Each structure stands twice: as structure tokens, then as C-alpha cells.
Amino acid sequence: MKIFIMILFIICVILFLGSAKYFFALKKPGVYPPKQVLKSRAIVLAGGGGMFLLIAFMFSYFM
């Protein structure tokens, strides 16, 4: 079960790093995908990371 919880935390970190990449791309001038697309991608990845973080905390607390 500990391996499963660690995998959830790793997925969480990967999603948060992806959202940070898109947030930093928003600050650069002249990026190809429009800023609205980058913003929506960053929000979706951050939301997914938050959900995985919540699930991982729940499993680590109850198991």
C-alpha cells in the first residue's frame, strides 16, 4: 500500500511541475499557444495535482 501512496504523491508532483511550466510560459512574450490556452492547461494540471494530493493524504491517513 505504501508503494501506491508514493505513486500518488509522485503523480501529484509531476502535475504540479507541469502546471508551473505553463504558468512560467504565460510570463514569456510571444509564445505560440495563446495565453488563454496556457492558462486553462495550467489550471487543469494544478486541479488534477490537488486532487491527487488530497487522495494521497486520505490514503496515507486512513491506511
Secondary structure as the mmCIF struct_conf table of DSSP 4:
data_model
#
loop_
_struct_conf.conf_type_id
_struct_conf.id
_struct_conf.beg_label_comp_id
_struct_conf.beg_label_asym_id
_struct_conf.beg_label_seq_id
_struct_conf.end_label_comp_id
_struct_conf.end_label_asym_id
_struct_conf.end_label_seq_id
HELX_RH_AL_P HELX_RH_AL_P1 LYS A 2 LYS A 27
BEND BEND1 LYS A 28 LYS A 28
TURN_TY1_P TURN_TY1_P1 PRO A 29 GLY A 30
BEND BEND2 TYR A 32 PRO A 33
HELX_RH_AL_P HELX_RH_AL_P2 LYS A 35 PHE A 62
#
